[in-house]
């Protein structure tokens, strides 16, 4: 079973309390630098300041905006063993304009309790976990309207090799736009991506002032010229149950009918099942699942 509790991953390979502190602080240092370098001075109300040796904000600018000492922030970004309060983490997260997933990742790496949950946070109940498990060998995922992947079963993981994707990047639209390995698995990407962008834009109408949505759009525009072009079209489309063709390096081409089911009349969280569209795909999905599943019906 693979799931997300709130915004923290608890499957093998995720960040847990057993991770070595030195490795965790090193990862925190890399994460902070990467977030700082993507923020321009203009985004936080600072003048451009002439030529810069590195992209984004300077360390002293982050420290000033967050209301912390420059030396302290420098040590934090260098991965030194220092104590970090929740209020300071919140100030740094606000300054770096972290979305909810990034903010939760920051708290995890800093060894601090998670921030309060937000609207799109979803905790898998025991009943939902059972559903994911019992639906195997069908691949099943749970996502919100922002296309964040909140939970999935082991067959879905094998279908898309999701464990190789960093937790904070487990967003379907982001993967479709920026991860070539993921793109290679979607056979009809030239049709699927415009439809996904149009569906995302329609859903965003309910979240126009939400920083997490705006942050994702900015990232996609910066990292994917293809998304930027599609976004400028302003196309909108509702979510439909269609056919998806997936290529998997272990078993080859498969065809699925995918079906989305919402968790309530006004819920923004949905479960999507991938049902094989032909006998050949049934055989391949059973073969793909065979290494992990016991008692799959013939």
BELRAGI-V250796 format. One record per run of one state. SS is the DSSP state (helix for helix, strand for strand, loop for the rest). FROM is the first residue (numbers start at 1). TO is the last residue. Records with the same first field share a line. If there is no record, write none. Layout:
BEGIN
SS: FROM-TO / FROM-TO
END
This chain:
BEGIN
loop: 1-1 / 7-7 / 10-20 / 38-40 / 45-58 / 67-69 / 78-85 / 96-99 / 110-121 / 124-125 / 135-138 / 145-147 / 153-153 / 161-161 / 165-166 / 170-170 / 179-179 / 187-188 / 205-210 / 224-224 / 233-242 / 249-251 / 263-268 / 277-278 / 290-298
strand: 2-6 / 8-9 / 122-123 / 139-144 / 148-152 / 171-171 / 186-186 / 243-248 / 252-262 / 269-276
helix: 21-37 / 41-44 / 59-66 / 70-77 / 86-95 / 100-109 / 126-134 / 154-160 / 162-164 / 167-169 / 172-178 / 180-185 / 189-204 / 211-223 / 225-232 / 279-289
END
